[in-house]
Amino acid sequence: MTELFDIEESKSPRLNWMDRHCIKVSPPGKERSQILHHWNLWMAYQHEGDFIRASAYGQAEDDAITSLANKLGLRLWNEE
């Protein structure tokens, strides 16, 4: 026995909400534009297949997700 309790692994409400609305988050990095890397901004985006439908940015991961939700008129995972 390697676990204290034998509990099935499950996603958090936030991750389920992100999956349901096709939202992903990207940390600041060199692969994105120099401006975003310079400002050290997180990017949240809603995708449809290989296409990005909408995006928003923030100083932290939650800021970017909240900005995108507001932009799209979505209620957050803790407001549903």
Rosetta constraint file for C-alpha pairs under 8 A:
AtomPair CA 11 CA 15 HARMONIC 5.98 0.50
AtomPair CA 11 CA 16 HARMONIC 6.28 0.50
AtomPair CA 12 CA 16 HARMONIC 6.28 0.50
AtomPair CA 13 CA 17 HARMONIC 6.10 0.50
AtomPair CA 13 CA 77 HARMONIC 6.31 0.50
AtomPair CA 13 CA 78 HARMONIC 7.81 0.50
AtomPair CA 14 CA 18 HARMONIC 6.22 0.50
AtomPair CA 14 CA 77 HARMONIC 5.51 0.50
AtomPair CA 14 CA 78 HARMONIC 7.75 0.50
AtomPair CA 15 CA 19 HARMONIC 6.16 0.50
AtomPair CA 16 CA 20 HARMONIC 6.12 0.50
AtomPair CA 17 CA 21 HARMONIC 6.28 0.50
AtomPair CA 17 CA 76 HARMONIC 7.78 0.50
AtomPair CA 17 CA 77 HARMONIC 5.63 0.50
AtomPair CA 18 CA 22 HARMONIC 5.86 0.50
AtomPair CA 18 CA 23 HARMONIC 4.83 0.50
AtomPair CA 18 CA 24 HARMONIC 6.82 0.50
AtomPair CA 19 CA 23 HARMONIC 6.25 0.50
AtomPair CA 21 CA 46 HARMONIC 7.21 0.50
AtomPair CA 22 CA 46 HARMONIC 5.43 0.50
AtomPair CA 22 CA 47 HARMONIC 5.75 0.50
AtomPair CA 22 CA 48 HARMONIC 7.24 0.50
AtomPair CA 23 CA 44 HARMONIC 6.81 0.50
AtomPair CA 23 CA 45 HARMONIC 5.51 0.50
AtomPair CA 23 CA 46 HARMONIC 4.40 0.50
AtomPair CA 23 CA 47 HARMONIC 6.48 0.50
AtomPair CA 24 CA 44 HARMONIC 5.74 0.50
AtomPair CA 24 CA 45 HARMONIC 5.54 0.50
AtomPair CA 24 CA 46 HARMONIC 6.48 0.50
AtomPair CA 24 CA 47 HARMONIC 7.70 0.50
AtomPair CA 25 CA 42 HARMONIC 7.21 0.50
AtomPair CA 25 CA 43 HARMONIC 5.68 0.50
AtomPair CA 25 CA 44 HARMONIC 4.35 0.50
AtomPair CA 25 CA 45 HARMONIC 6.38 0.50
AtomPair CA 25 CA 61 HARMONIC 7.07 0.50
AtomPair CA 25 CA 64 HARMONIC 7.91 0.50
AtomPair CA 25 CA 65 HARMONIC 7.51 0.50
AtomPair CA 26 CA 42 HARMONIC 5.94 0.50
AtomPair CA 26 CA 43 HARMONIC 5.14 0.50
AtomPair CA 26 CA 44 HARMONIC 6.31 0.50
AtomPair CA 27 CA 41 HARMONIC 7.27 0.50
AtomPair CA 27 CA 42 HARMONIC 4.83 0.50
AtomPair CA 27 CA 43 HARMONIC 6.53 0.50
AtomPair CA 27 CA 61 HARMONIC 7.42 0.50
AtomPair CA 28 CA 32 HARMONIC 7.56 0.50
AtomPair CA 28 CA 36 HARMONIC 7.02 0.50
AtomPair CA 28 CA 37 HARMONIC 5.60 0.50
AtomPair CA 28 CA 40 HARMONIC 5.34 0.50
AtomPair CA 28 CA 41 HARMONIC 5.43 0.50
AtomPair CA 28 CA 42 HARMONIC 5.27 0.50
AtomPair CA 28 CA 43 HARMONIC 7.49 0.50
AtomPair CA 29 CA 37 HARMONIC 5.61 0.50
AtomPair CA 29 CA 40 HARMONIC 7.78 0.50
AtomPair CA 30 CA 34 HARMONIC 7.06 0.50
AtomPair CA 30 CA 37 HARMONIC 6.03 0.50
AtomPair CA 32 CA 36 HARMONIC 6.81 0.50
AtomPair CA 32 CA 37 HARMONIC 6.65 0.50
AtomPair CA 33 CA 37 HARMONIC 6.32 0.50
AtomPair CA 34 CA 38 HARMONIC 5.83 0.50
AtomPair CA 35 CA 39 HARMONIC 6.24 0.50
AtomPair CA 36 CA 40 HARMONIC 5.92 0.50
AtomPair CA 36 CA 41 HARMONIC 5.59 0.50
AtomPair CA 37 CA 41 HARMONIC 6.64 0.50
AtomPair CA 40 CA 59 HARMONIC 7.00 0.50
AtomPair CA 41 CA 57 HARMONIC 6.13 0.50
AtomPair CA 41 CA 58 HARMONIC 5.46 0.50
AtomPair CA 41 CA 59 HARMONIC 5.09 0.50
AtomPair CA 41 CA 60 HARMONIC 7.09 0.50
AtomPair CA 42 CA 57 HARMONIC 5.49 0.50
AtomPair CA 42 CA 58 HARMONIC 5.30 0.50
AtomPair CA 42 CA 59 HARMONIC 6.09 0.50
AtomPair CA 42 CA 60 HARMONIC 5.96 0.50
AtomPair CA 42 CA 61 HARMONIC 5.69 0.50
AtomPair CA 42 CA 64 HARMONIC 6.07 0.50
AtomPair CA 43 CA 55 HARMONIC 6.82 0.50
AtomPair CA 43 CA 56 HARMONIC 5.80 0.50
AtomPair CA 43 CA 57 HARMONIC 4.57 0.50
AtomPair CA 43 CA 58 HARMONIC 6.69 0.50
AtomPair CA 43 CA 61 HARMONIC 7.49 0.50
AtomPair CA 43 CA 64 HARMONIC 5.78 0.50
AtomPair CA 43 CA 65 HARMONIC 7.93 0.50
AtomPair CA 44 CA 55 HARMONIC 5.61 0.50
AtomPair CA 44 CA 56 HARMONIC 5.44 0.50
AtomPair CA 44 CA 57 HARMONIC 6.26 0.50
AtomPair CA 44 CA 61 HARMONIC 7.63 0.50
AtomPair CA 44 CA 64 HARMONIC 5.27 0.50
AtomPair CA 44 CA 65 HARMONIC 5.42 0.50
AtomPair CA 44 CA 68 HARMONIC 6.49 0.50
AtomPair CA 45 CA 52 HARMONIC 6.48 0.50
AtomPair CA 45 CA 53 HARMONIC 7.36 0.50
AtomPair CA 45 CA 54 HARMONIC 5.61 0.50
AtomPair CA 45 CA 55 HARMONIC 4.14 0.50
AtomPair CA 45 CA 56 HARMONIC 6.46 0.50
AtomPair CA 45 CA 68 HARMONIC 7.09 0.50
AtomPair CA 46 CA 52 HARMONIC 5.82 0.50
AtomPair CA 46 CA 53 HARMONIC 5.55 0.50
AtomPair CA 46 CA 54 HARMONIC 5.33 0.50
AtomPair CA 46 CA 55 HARMONIC 6.37 0.50
AtomPair CA 47 CA 51 HARMONIC 5.52 0.50
AtomPair CA 47 CA 52 HARMONIC 4.35 0.50
AtomPair CA 47 CA 53 HARMONIC 5.42 0.50
AtomPair CA 47 CA 54 HARMONIC 7.34 0.50
AtomPair CA 48 CA 52 HARMONIC 6.31 0.50
AtomPair CA 48 CA 53 HARMONIC 6.54 0.50
AtomPair CA 54 CA 68 HARMONIC 7.54 0.50
AtomPair CA 54 CA 72 HARMONIC 7.99 0.50
AtomPair CA 55 CA 68 HARMONIC 6.17 0.50
AtomPair CA 56 CA 64 HARMONIC 5.66 0.50
AtomPair CA 56 CA 65 HARMONIC 7.36 0.50
AtomPair CA 56 CA 67 HARMONIC 5.85 0.50
AtomPair CA 56 CA 68 HARMONIC 4.98 0.50
AtomPair CA 56 CA 71 HARMONIC 7.86 0.50
AtomPair CA 57 CA 63 HARMONIC 7.29 0.50
AtomPair CA 57 CA 64 HARMONIC 4.53 0.50
AtomPair CA 57 CA 65 HARMONIC 7.87 0.50
AtomPair CA 57 CA 67 HARMONIC 6.93 0.50
AtomPair CA 57 CA 68 HARMONIC 7.69 0.50
AtomPair CA 58 CA 62 HARMONIC 7.65 0.50
AtomPair CA 58 CA 63 HARMONIC 4.76 0.50
AtomPair CA 58 CA 64 HARMONIC 4.16 0.50
AtomPair CA 58 CA 65 HARMONIC 7.91 0.50
AtomPair CA 58 CA 67 HARMONIC 7.32 0.50
AtomPair CA 59 CA 63 HARMONIC 6.30 0.50
AtomPair CA 59 CA 64 HARMONIC 7.20 0.50
AtomPair CA 60 CA 64 HARMONIC 6.46 0.50
AtomPair CA 61 CA 65 HARMONIC 6.40 0.50
AtomPair CA 62 CA 66 HARMONIC 5.98 0.50
AtomPair CA 63 CA 67 HARMONIC 6.05 0.50
AtomPair CA 64 CA 68 HARMONIC 6.21 0.50
AtomPair CA 65 CA 69 HARMONIC 6.15 0.50
AtomPair CA 66 CA 70 HARMONIC 6.17 0.50
AtomPair CA 66 CA 76 HARMONIC 7.39 0.50
AtomPair CA 67 CA 71 HARMONIC 6.14 0.50
AtomPair CA 68 CA 72 HARMONIC 6.16 0.50
AtomPair CA 69 CA 73 HARMONIC 5.88 0.50
AtomPair CA 69 CA 74 HARMONIC 4.84 0.50
AtomPair CA 69 CA 75 HARMONIC 6.73 0.50
AtomPair CA 69 CA 76 HARMONIC 6.76 0.50
AtomPair CA 70 CA 74 HARMONIC 6.16 0.50
AtomPair CA 70 CA 75 HARMONIC 7.78 0.50
AtomPair CA 75 CA 79 HARMONIC 5.88 0.50
AtomPair CA 75 CA 80 HARMONIC 6.33 0.50
AtomPair CA 76 CA 80 HARMONIC 6.63 0.50
